[in-house]
Amino acid sequence: MVPKSFYDVRFGVSPGAARKDAHHICGNLDEAMAALDSELAESINVWLLFNYSHGADLYLDVYQRGERTRSVDLHPFVTIRVDGYPDITFRGSGKPTGYAVGADDPEKVRMALADGMFFGDFDDRIEVSVDWDSMLVPPLVGETAQDGDYVMLGDGPLEDLGELDGLDGDELEDELIDRGYVEYGDHDFDA
């Protein structure tokens, strides 16, 4: 089994009352962009990004031939717009800025935004954009992962899987899952 290259759009929060550990394993940047758009289309996820007290992880991990070579923090590239409020931008995880420009009581503005996002009051008034053009995302090299493939997430060393060559499809799938591999596509391990 040849280690494949892929992108992992990683969105998570922990510890605390809210938990999320979403991974979108993608074989090209267009898929990664669509995956992030789908995450940020839900107001509860926008709330996690904006208001979660411990900060939300939001990264694009780049894996070249099975090894993580780069991790891009997506926060600085995200802008949240809610009609009637200044734009919300981010310096990093848990560091939203701009939402209370000119306000007498920034905390009151923050709470109004957080409550509106959490309860879905802004669903038809919220827009999230990601400035992909400003990101330096390396292209994938070698063979890219695709539907039906299994990949290893994280920074651990890749193991030799040559011993699995003789297994049929179901046996191979079971063995890869037992070893911590995940299937290409979308996963939320805390759902």
C-alpha positions in Angstrom: 0.0 0.0 0.0 1.6 3.2 -1.2 1.2 6.2 1.3 -1.0 8.8 -0.4 -1.1 12.6 -0.3 -4.2 14.4 1.0 -5.5 17.4 2.8 -7.3 17.2 6.1 -9.7 20.0 7.0 -9.6 19.7 10.8 -12.2 21.5 13.0 -12.4 20.6 16.6 -13.1 21.8 20.2 -12.2 20.3 23.5 -12.3 20.1 26.5 -15.6 21.4 27.9 -19.3 21.0 27.3 -19.0 21.3 23.5 -17.0 18.6 21.7 -16.2 18.4 18.0 -13.5 16.4 16.2 -14.3 16.7 12.5 -11.9 15.7 9.8 -12.5 16.0 6.1 -10.0 13.9 4.1 -9.7 15.4 0.7 -7.7 14.6 -2.5 -7.7 18.1 -3.8 -8.1 21.7 -2.7 -11.5 22.1 -4.2 -12.8 19.3 -2.0 -11.1 21.0 1.1 -12.8 24.3 0.3 -16.2 22.6 0.0 -15.6 20.7 3.2 -14.9 23.9 5.1 -17.8 25.7 3.5 -20.1 22.9 4.7 -18.8 23.1 8.3 -19.2 26.9 8.4 -22.7 26.8 6.9 -24.1 25.6 10.3 -24.5 28.5 12.8 -23.6 26.3 15.7 -20.2 25.7 14.1 -19.8 29.5 13.5 -20.6 29.9 17.2 -17.9 27.4 18.2 -15.4 29.3 16.1 -16.5 32.7 17.4 -17.4 32.1 21.1 -16.1 28.8 22.3 -14.1 29.8 25.5 -11.2 27.4 24.9 -11.0 28.3 21.2 -11.7 26.1 18.2 -9.0 24.3 16.2 -9.4 25.1 12.5 -6.6 23.8 10.3 -5.8 22.6 6.9 -3.3 19.8 7.4 -1.2 18.9 4.3 0.0 15.3 4.1 2.6 14.5 1.4 2.9 10.7 0.8 1.3 9.9 4.1 3.3 12.4 6.3 2.0 15.6 7.7 4.3 18.3 6.2 2.3 21.5 7.0 -0.5 22.7 9.1 -2.2 25.9 8.1 -4.1 27.8 10.8 -7.3 28.9 8.9 -8.5 31.4 11.5 -6.7 34.5 10.0 -8.4 33.7 6.6 -12.0 33.6 7.9 -14.4 36.5 8.0 -17.8 36.3 9.6 -20.4 38.9 8.5 -23.6 39.4 10.4 -26.0 42.1 9.1 -25.9 45.0 11.5 -22.5 44.2 13.1 -18.9 44.9 12.1 -17.0 42.1 10.4 -15.6 39.4 12.7 -12.0 38.4 11.9 -9.5 36.3 13.8 -5.9 36.5 14.9 -6.0 32.9 15.9 -8.0 30.3 17.8 -10.2 32.0 20.4 -9.1 35.5 19.3 -12.0 37.1 17.3 -11.5 40.7 16.5 -13.5 43.6 14.9 -16.9 42.6 16.1 -17.4 45.5 18.5 -15.6 48.4 16.7 -17.1 51.6 18.0 -19.3 49.9 20.6 -19.6 51.3 24.1 -19.8 47.8 25.6 -17.8 45.2 23.5 -18.8 42.4 25.9 -22.5 43.2 25.3 -22.0 43.0 21.6 -20.1 39.7 21.9 -22.9 38.2 24.0 -25.5 39.4 21.5 -23.6 37.8 18.6 -22.9 34.6 20.5 -26.5 34.2 21.6 -27.8 34.9 18.1 -25.4 32.4 16.5 -26.1 29.7 19.2 -29.9 30.0 18.9 -29.9 30.3 15.1 -31.3 33.8 15.1 -28.8 34.9 12.5 -29.2 31.9 10.1 -30.5 34.1 7.3 -28.2 37.1 8.2 -24.8 35.4 8.5 -22.2 35.0 5.8 -18.8 33.4 6.3 -16.0 33.8 3.8 -12.6 32.2 3.6 -9.7 34.0 1.7 -8.2 31.0 0.0 -6.3 33.2 -2.4 -4.1 34.6 0.4 -3.2 31.2 1.8 0.1 29.5 0.8 -1.2 25.9 0.4 1.3 23.5 -1.3 0.0 21.3 -4.0 -0.2 17.6 -3.3 2.7 15.5 -4.7 2.7 11.8 -5.7 -0.4 9.7 -5.7 -3.4 11.4 -4.0 -6.0 9.8 -1.8 -9.4 9.1 -3.2 -12.7 7.5 -2.3 -12.1 4.1 -0.8 -8.6 4.8 0.5 -7.5 4.7 4.1 -5.1 7.2 5.6 -3.3 7.7 8.9 -3.8 11.1 10.6 -1.2 12.7 12.9 2.5 12.8 13.1 3.3 9.1 14.0 5.8 7.2 11.8 4.3 5.3 8.9 4.5 1.5 9.4 5.3 -1.0 6.7 2.0 -2.4 5.5 3.5 -4.9 3.1 2.3 -7.8 5.3 -1.3 -6.8 4.4 -0.9 -7.4 0.7 -2.6 -10.8 0.7 -5.7 -9.8 2.5 -9.1 -9.5 0.8 -11.0 -6.2 0.8 -12.9 -6.7 4.0 -9.9 -8.2 5.9 -7.7 -5.3 4.8 -10.4 -2.7 5.8 -10.7 -4.3 9.3 -6.9 -4.4 9.8 -6.4 -0.8 8.7 -9.2 0.4 11.1 -7.7 -1.7 13.9 -4.3 0.1 13.3 -5.9 3.6 13.5 -6.4 4.4 9.8 -9.5 6.4 8.7 -11.4 6.2 5.4 -11.3 9.0 2.9 -14.2 11.4 3.4 -15.9 13.2 6.3 -15.7 12.1 9.9 -16.7 13.6 13.3 -15.1 11.4 15.9 -16.9 13.1 18.8 -20.4 13.0 17.1 
